[in-house]
């Protein structure tokens, strides 16, 4: 099994975060990667960036 590239992992995480991940792509992710670690790392970073950007946007709009 080959490791998915970081761009493939990022695309998968973003698609699943917004609820548009297809069942086919999700299944392919599980079959292509022997480890869940890349998805966890990218997912945590994505969520952190998303939350911080929302906080900055709200703070900017409130001022």
C-alpha positions in Angstrom: 0.0 0.0 0.0 1.3 3.4 -0.9 0.9 6.4 1.3 -1.4 9.1 0.0 0.2 12.5 -0.8 -0.4 15.4 1.5 -2.6 17.1 -1.1 -4.8 14.0 -1.3 -5.1 14.0 2.5 -5.9 17.7 2.6 -8.6 17.4 -0.2 -10.1 14.4 1.7 -10.1 16.3 5.0 -11.6 19.5 3.5 -14.3 17.5 1.7 -15.3 15.5 4.7 -15.3 18.6 6.9 -17.8 20.3 4.7 -19.8 17.1 4.3 -19.2 16.5 0.6 -17.0 13.5 0.8 -18.3 10.7 -1.4 -18.5 7.1 -0.1 -16.2 6.0 -2.9 -13.5 8.5 -1.9 -13.9 7.7 1.8 -13.5 4.0 1.0 -10.4 4.7 -1.1 -8.9 6.7 1.7 -9.3 3.8 4.1 -7.8 1.3 1.6 -4.9 3.5 0.4 -3.5 4.5 3.8 -2.2 2.0 6.4 -2.3 4.7 9.1 -4.9 7.3 10.2 -2.2 9.6 11.5 -1.9 11.8 8.4 -5.6 12.4 8.4 -5.6 13.2 12.1 -2.7 15.7 11.8 -4.2 17.5 8.8 -7.7 17.4 10.4 -6.6 19.0 13.7 -4.6 21.7 11.8 -7.5 22.4 9.5 -10.0 22.7 12.4 -7.6 25.0 14.4 -7.1 27.3 11.4 -10.8 27.3 10.7 -11.7 28.2 14.3 -9.0 30.9 14.6 -10.1 32.4 11.3 -13.8 32.5 12.4 -12.7 34.1 15.7 -10.7 36.8 13.8 -13.6 37.4 11.4 -16.1 37.8 14.2 -13.8 40.0 16.2 -13.2 42.2 13.1 -17.0 42.5 12.4 -17.8 43.4 16.0 -15.4 46.3 16.1 
